[in-house]
Amino acid sequence: MRDPKELYQLEQQGVDALAEASAAAGPDAAGLVLLYHFEGFMDAGEAGGQVMAHLLEHGAPRVVARFDHDRLVDYRARRPAMTFDRDRWTSYDPPEILLQLAHDSVGTPFLVLTGPEPDTEWELFAAAVRELVERFDVRLSADFHGIPMGVPHTRPVGLTPHGNRLDLAPGYPRWFDQAQVPGSAQALLEHRLAEAGHDVLGFAVHVPHYVARSAYPAAAVVILEAVQSASGLVLPGTELRDKVGEVYADIEEQLAQGDGELRSAIRGMEGQYDAVAGADGRESLLAQATDLPSAEELGRRFEEFLAEHERDAD
């Protein structure tokens, strides 16, 4: 494998700001948290994207490292925007994969890695991120995204944690034992970091499949709260929470104008959800296996969601 350092360039001002923040935290600080999410793969309800946009908006980010998008991004698959003004091209908006320094509501520094999902060199990319994790003494790496599920919007949003630090996210039921789904750079990064002995934690939030292609703030709020609980960061969330009621009202209005078929389906999902939520322990959940998505069904839903996403992009 080539040298992972070829894949990124450090920004000295950001590195200096990170060193200053770490020094201010003192020698007893536990280390940095890295939060990462990439655009372009599975993110039902725009759950992960909303969280990342919210964190960057409120975290006063500083760029620490830039990845080589010319090597990692397939422009013909995801064409960057350009502006044509009257008789000439006036601007070009290149894709960026950035590692940035941000701060939570009480000034605690943390790292954010975001941008389009790399199309190529996944292994080299994972090795490069691992180098940065070790260079900057990251104590926990956490990723998140939304997945479409047969759950109703009228019930609490579910969450499936994964990784090697599940002790930081206790109390969540296991919905299935094993599933084979299309891979992603985000999942591979989590896998490789765990293999290297680093602490990793991921969150897959369950988004009602009938709203999976629209922004679903309730899912973003659940991710934000789970990340906050697991990491100890104090993350702002008021704006996202304010949007939850608006979206619920909009869903109900659209259902009221519908033909009733979806409403009947939602009532069925409510009964299924309540039956599973009322089960005592994992053994009871397994007893309800016919009510839960099988591994094949989950994989099929993933592939359908991705196919729709790719058709929209084309």
C-alpha positions in Angstrom: 0.0 0.0 0.0 1.2 3.5 -0.8 2.0 6.0 2.0 -1.3 7.2 3.5 0.2 10.7 4.0 0.0 11.2 0.3 -3.8 11.3 0.6 -4.1 14.4 2.9 -2.5 17.8 3.6 -2.3 19.3 7.0 -3.4 22.9 7.5 -0.9 24.5 9.8 -3.2 27.1 11.3 -5.7 24.3 12.2 -3.0 22.1 13.6 -1.8 25.0 15.8 -5.3 25.7 16.9 -5.8 22.0 17.8 -2.5 22.0 19.8 -3.6 25.2 21.6 -7.0 23.7 22.5 -5.4 20.4 23.7 -2.9 22.4 25.9 -5.7 24.4 27.4 -7.5 21.2 28.3 -4.6 20.2 30.4 -2.6 17.0 30.8 -5.4 15.1 32.5 -7.8 15.5 29.5 -9.2 12.3 28.2 -8.4 12.9 24.6 -10.4 14.1 21.6 -13.6 12.7 20.1 -13.9 12.3 16.3 -17.3 12.5 14.7 -17.6 11.5 11.1 -20.2 11.2 8.4 -19.9 11.1 4.6 -22.5 12.2 2.0 -23.7 9.9 -0.7 -24.4 6.6 0.9 -27.2 5.4 3.2 -28.7 8.3 5.2 -32.5 7.9 5.5 -34.2 11.1 6.6 -30.9 13.0 6.1 -30.3 12.1 9.7 -26.5 12.1 9.7 -26.3 15.0 7.3 -28.5 17.2 9.5 -26.4 16.4 12.6 -23.2 17.2 10.8 -24.5 20.5 9.3 -25.7 21.4 12.8 -22.4 20.7 14.4 -20.4 22.6 11.9 -22.8 25.6 12.0 -22.4 25.9 15.8 -18.9 24.6 16.3 -16.8 27.4 14.8 -14.8 24.9 12.7 -11.2 25.2 11.7 -9.7 23.0 9.0 -7.0 20.7 10.3 -6.5 18.5 7.2 -7.7 18.4 3.6 -8.0 15.1 1.7 -7.1 14.9 -2.0 -10.5 15.0 -3.6 -9.0 14.6 -7.0 -8.0 11.1 -6.1 -11.0 10.2 -4.0 -14.0 11.6 -5.8 -15.4 10.4 -9.1 -16.6 13.7 -10.7 -18.6 12.0 -13.4 -20.6 10.2 -10.8 -21.2 13.3 -8.7 -20.6 16.3 -10.8 -19.5 19.4 -8.9 -21.6 22.6 -9.4 -20.3 25.3 -11.7 -21.8 28.7 -12.3 -22.2 30.2 -15.8 -22.8 33.9 -15.9 -23.9 35.3 -19.3 -20.9 34.4 -21.4 -18.4 32.7 -19.1 -17.8 30.3 -16.3 -17.4 32.3 -13.1 -17.1 29.8 -10.3 -16.5 26.2 -9.4 -17.6 24.4 -6.2 -15.1 21.5 -5.7 -15.9 18.7 -3.4 -14.1 18.8 -0.1 -13.3 16.0 2.4 -12.1 17.9 5.5 -11.0 17.1 9.0 -12.0 20.1 11.1 -11.6 21.2 14.7 -14.9 22.3 16.4 -16.0 23.1 20.0 -19.0 22.1 21.9 -21.3 24.4 24.0 -18.8 24.6 26.9 -15.7 25.0 24.7 -14.5 21.3 24.6 -12.6 20.7 21.4 -13.6 17.7 19.1 -12.8 16.7 15.6 -15.3 16.4 12.6 -14.6 14.5 9.4 -17.0 15.0 6.6 -17.5 15.4 2.9 -18.5 13.2 0.0 -18.0 9.5 0.5 -14.7 8.5 -1.3 -15.3 6.6 -4.5 -11.9 5.1 -4.6 -8.9 4.0 -2.4 -11.0 3.1 0.6 -8.2 1.2 2.3 -5.7 4.0 1.8 -8.3 6.5 3.1 -9.0 4.4 6.2 -5.2 4.1 6.8 -4.9 7.9 6.5 -7.7 8.5 9.0 -6.1 6.0 11.3 -2.8 8.0 11.2 -4.7 11.2 12.1 -6.6 9.5 14.9 -3.2 8.4 16.4 -1.5 11.7 15.7 -4.1 13.7 17.4 -4.8 11.3 20.3 -8.4 10.5 19.5 -10.0 8.6 22.3 -13.3 7.7 20.6 -14.4 7.8 16.9 -18.2 7.9 16.3 -20.2 7.8 13.1 -23.9 8.0 12.4 -26.5 7.7 9.7 -30.2 6.9 9.1 -31.6 3.7 7.8 -35.2 3.1 6.4 -37.2 0.8 8.6 -40.8 -0.4 8.8 -41.5 1.8 11.9 -44.2 4.4 12.5 -43.5 8.1 13.0 -46.0 8.1 15.9 -43.6 6.1 18.1 -40.2 7.0 19.6 -37.3 6.8 17.1 -35.2 3.7 17.5 -31.5 3.4 17.3 -29.0 0.6 16.7 -25.5 1.2 18.1 -22.6 -0.8 16.8 -18.8 -0.9 17.3 -16.5 -2.0 20.1 -17.7 0.4 22.8 -21.3 -0.6 23.1 -20.9 0.0 26.9 -21.2 3.7 26.0 -24.7 3.2 24.5 -26.5 0.8 26.8 -30.2 -0.1 26.8 -30.9 -0.4 23.1 -32.6 -3.7 21.9 -31.0 -5.8 19.2 -33.3 -5.9 16.2 -31.5 -8.6 14.3 -28.5 -10.9 14.7 -26.8 -10.7 11.3 -27.3 -8.9 7.9 -25.3 -8.5 4.8 -25.7 -5.1 3.3 -23.9 -2.9 0.7 -20.6 -1.6 2.1 -19.5 1.9 2.6 -16.3 3.9 3.3 -17.8 4.9 6.6 -18.4 1.3 7.7 -15.0 0.2 6.5 -13.4 3.0 8.5 -15.1 1.9 11.6 -14.1 -1.7 11.0 -10.4 -0.8 10.3 -10.2 1.5 13.4 -11.6 -1.2 15.6 -9.2 -3.8 14.1 -6.3 -1.4 15.0 -7.5 -1.3 18.6 -9.2 2.1 18.6 -12.5 2.8 20.4 -15.3 3.2 17.9 -19.0 3.6 18.1 -21.6 3.9 15.4 -25.3 4.9 15.5 -27.9 3.7 12.9 -31.1 5.5 13.6 -34.4 4.0 12.4 -36.4 6.3 10.0 -39.9 5.4 8.9 -39.5 4.2 5.3 -42.3 6.4 4.0 -40.4 9.6 5.0 -36.9 8.2 4.3 -36.2 10.5 1.4 -37.1 13.7 3.3 -35.4 15.5 6.1 -36.6 13.9 9.4 -35.3 16.0 12.3 -36.5 13.6 15.0 -33.9 11.1 13.8 -31.2 13.7 13.9 -32.1 14.7 17.5 -31.9 11.0 18.6 -28.4 10.8 17.1 -27.3 14.0 18.7 -28.5 12.9 22.1 -26.8 9.4 21.7 -23.5 11.0 20.7 -23.7 13.4 23.5 -24.4 10.7 26.1 -21.6 8.4 24.8 -18.9 11.1 24.3 -19.5 13.5 27.1 -19.7 16.4 24.7 -22.3 19.1 25.3 -23.9 19.6 21.9 -26.4 22.2 21.0 -29.7 20.9 19.6 -32.4 23.5 20.1 -32.9 24.3 16.4 -33.2 20.6 15.4 -35.7 20.0 18.2 -37.8 23.0 17.1 -38.2 21.4 13.7 -39.5 18.1 15.0 -43.0 19.3 15.7 -43.2 21.1 12.3 -42.3 17.9 10.4 -44.7 15.8 12.4 -47.6 18.2 11.7 -46.7 18.2 8.0 -46.7 14.4 7.9 -50.1 14.3 9.6 -51.5 16.8 7.1 -50.3 14.8 4.2 -51.8 11.6 5.7 -55.1 13.3 6.2 -55.2 14.2 2.5 -54.2 10.7 1.4 -56.4 7.7 0.5 -56.1 5.9 3.8 -53.9 3.0 2.6 -50.8 4.4 4.2 -52.7 5.3 7.4 -53.8 1.7 7.7 -50.2 0.5 7.1 -49.0 2.9 9.9 -51.6 1.4 12.3 -50.2 -2.0 11.6 -46.7 -0.8 12.2 -47.8 0.8 15.5 -49.2 -2.6 16.7 -45.9 -4.3 15.6 -43.8 -1.7 17.3 -45.8 -1.9 20.6 -45.6 -5.6 20.6 -41.8 -5.6 20.3 -41.3 -2.7 22.7 -43.3 -4.6 25.3 -41.2 -7.7 25.0 -39.0 -8.5 28.1 -35.4 -9.1 27.1 -33.7 -10.3 24.0 -35.4 -13.7 24.2 -38.8 -12.1 23.8 -37.5 -10.0 20.9 -36.4 -13.2 19.1 -39.8 -14.7 19.8 -41.3 -11.8 17.8 -38.9 -12.5 14.9 -41.7 -12.8 12.3 -42.6 -9.1 13.1 -39.0 -7.9 12.6 -37.2 -7.4 9.3 -35.1 -10.3 8.2 -31.5 -9.9 7.1 -32.6 -10.4 3.5 -35.4 -7.9 3.9 -33.1 -5.3 5.5 -30.6 -5.7 2.7 -33.3 -5.4 0.1 -34.5 -2.1 1.6 -31.0 -0.8 1.7 -30.5 -1.6 -2.0 -33.9 -0.1 -3.0 -33.1 3.1 -1.0 -29.7 3.4 -2.7 -31.1 2.8 -6.1 -33.7 5.5 -5.7 -31.0 7.9 -4.4 -28.8 7.2 -7.5 -31.7 7.7 -9.9 -32.4 11.1 -8.2 -28.7 12.0 -8.6 -28.7 11.2 -12.3 
